[in-house]
């Protein structure tokens, strides 16, 4: 069975070798049809304590590491890249 991979925002890096990642998803309300945001926090393993609060990271499901940790951080998602400039001859 493939491992689940989620993308979220690091909200806490206070624990030793642990980060808390907030993953947000959008779902449609069953009756009213409005798109609403649902979020969940996951405790993820960060071996080198290299990820800080505010970074967007990708986490992957693993075998249980501790009582709360069943995810590990795979890497950063580069969200602050400037788009390439396109010159249009008018």
Buried (B, 14 or more C-beta within 10 A) or exposed (E): EEEEEBBBBBEEBEBEEBBBBEBEEEEEEEEEEEEEEEEEEBBBBBEEEEBEEEBBBBBBBEEEBEEBBBBBBBEEEEEEEEEEEEEEEE
